[in-house]
């Protein structure tokens, strides 16, 4: 996948998009830029990039997966605004400790996890008042 014209176009598009976007939105942006990349290819590339830790993937309230270019390769979590979609990376030391404890108590090893936090960002909360 690396080095192909389609992969390069997808990487450039992800880098230019603010915040998290759906595969359909990314595909539409590629098409808008004149790139001929199929939606199935976009999904396949995003899945591979997510598995490699090169893109962040979260699920929104409706269960749809959203993607953005990673700002860090370190394990992290996201706090995402339900209204505007703004997202910040957060450290979750308590979550990490809890996951390790639960796994150890059950006798599991090499455990991974996903934690997604949603709320209202300060701007959206202020606008709602």
C-alpha positions as CSV (number, residue, x, y, z in Angstrom):
1,X,0.0,0.0,0.0
2,X,2.8,2.4,0.8
3,X,4.1,4.5,-2.0
4,X,1.1,4.0,-4.3
5,X,-0.4,7.1,-5.8
6,X,-3.7,6.3,-4.0
7,X,-2.0,5.9,-0.6
8,X,-0.1,9.2,-1.2
9,X,-3.4,11.0,-2.1
10,X,-5.1,9.6,0.9
11,X,-2.3,10.6,3.2
12,X,-2.2,14.2,1.8
13,X,-6.0,14.5,2.1
14,X,-6.0,13.2,5.7
15,X,-3.3,15.8,6.6
16,X,-5.4,18.6,5.1
17,X,-8.6,17.7,6.9
18,X,-9.2,19.2,10.4
19,X,-10.5,16.8,13.0
20,X,-12.1,13.4,12.6
21,X,-13.9,12.5,9.3
22,X,-15.8,9.5,8.0
23,X,-14.5,7.4,5.2
24,X,-17.2,8.8,3.0
25,X,-16.1,12.4,3.8
26,X,-12.5,11.5,3.1
27,X,-13.6,9.9,-0.2
28,X,-15.6,12.9,-1.2
29,X,-12.6,15.2,-0.5
30,X,-10.4,13.0,-2.6
31,X,-13.0,13.2,-5.5
32,X,-13.2,16.9,-5.0
33,X,-9.5,17.1,-5.5
34,X,-9.8,15.1,-8.7
35,X,-8.4,11.8,-7.3
36,X,-9.9,8.7,-8.7
37,X,-9.9,6.4,-5.6
38,X,-12.7,4.0,-4.9
39,X,-14.6,4.1,-1.6
40,X,-13.6,0.4,-1.0
41,X,-10.0,1.4,-1.4
42,X,-10.4,4.3,1.0
43,X,-11.9,1.9,3.6
44,X,-9.2,-0.6,3.1
45,X,-6.4,1.9,3.4
46,X,-7.9,3.6,6.5
47,X,-8.3,0.2,8.2
48,X,-4.7,-0.7,7.5
49,X,-3.4,2.7,8.6
50,X,-5.5,2.4,11.8
51,X,-4.1,-1.0,12.6
52,X,-0.5,0.4,12.1
53,X,-1.2,3.2,14.4
54,X,-0.8,5.9,11.7
55,X,-4.3,7.2,11.9
56,X,-6.6,7.6,14.9
57,X,-10.0,5.9,14.6
58,X,-12.9,6.5,16.9
59,X,-16.6,5.6,16.8
60,X,-19.1,8.4,17.1
61,X,-22.5,8.3,18.9
62,X,-24.1,6.6,15.9
63,X,-21.4,3.9,15.7
64,X,-19.7,5.2,12.6
65,X,-15.9,5.1,12.5
66,X,-14.2,8.4,12.1
67,X,-10.5,8.9,11.2
68,X,-7.8,11.5,11.4
69,X,-4.0,11.7,11.0
70,X,-2.3,10.7,14.3
71,X,-0.5,13.5,16.2
72,X,1.5,11.0,18.2
73,X,2.5,7.3,17.9
74,X,2.1,6.8,21.7
75,X,-1.0,5.1,23.0
76,X,-3.7,7.7,23.8
77,X,-7.4,8.4,24.0
78,X,-9.7,11.1,22.7
79,X,-12.2,13.5,24.2
80,X,-14.5,14.5,21.4
81,X,-17.2,17.1,21.3
82,X,-20.6,15.6,20.4
83,X,-21.7,18.8,18.7
84,X,-18.9,20.2,16.6
85,X,-16.6,17.1,16.5
86,X,-13.5,18.9,17.9
87,X,-11.2,16.3,19.5
88,X,-8.3,16.5,21.9
89,X,-5.9,13.7,22.8
90,X,-5.9,12.8,26.5
91,X,-3.8,10.7,28.7
92,X,-5.7,8.1,30.7
93,X,-3.3,6.7,33.3
94,X,-6.2,5.6,35.5
95,X,-7.8,3.8,32.5
96,X,-4.5,2.1,31.7
97,X,-4.1,0.9,35.3
98,X,-7.7,-0.3,35.5
99,X,-7.3,-2.2,32.2
100,X,-4.1,-3.9,33.4
101,X,-5.8,-4.8,36.7
102,X,-8.9,-6.3,35.1
103,X,-6.8,-8.3,32.6
104,X,-4.5,-9.6,35.3
105,X,-7.5,-10.6,37.5
106,X,-8.9,-12.6,34.6
107,X,-5.5,-14.1,33.7
108,X,-5.2,-12.3,30.4
109,X,-2.0,-11.0,28.9
110,X,-1.2,-8.8,25.9
111,X,-4.4,-6.9,26.3
112,X,-5.4,-3.8,24.3
113,X,-8.3,-1.5,24.7
114,X,-10.2,1.4,23.2
115,X,-11.7,4.2,25.3
116,X,-13.7,7.0,23.6
117,X,-14.9,10.0,25.6
118,X,-17.6,12.3,24.4
119,X,-18.9,15.6,25.8
120,X,-19.3,19.3,24.9
121,X,-16.2,21.4,24.2
122,X,-16.1,24.8,26.0
123,X,-17.3,26.7,23.0
124,X,-20.3,24.4,22.3
125,X,-21.2,24.3,26.1
126,X,-21.1,28.1,26.2
127,X,-23.3,28.4,23.1
128,X,-25.8,26.0,24.7
129,X,-26.3,28.3,27.7
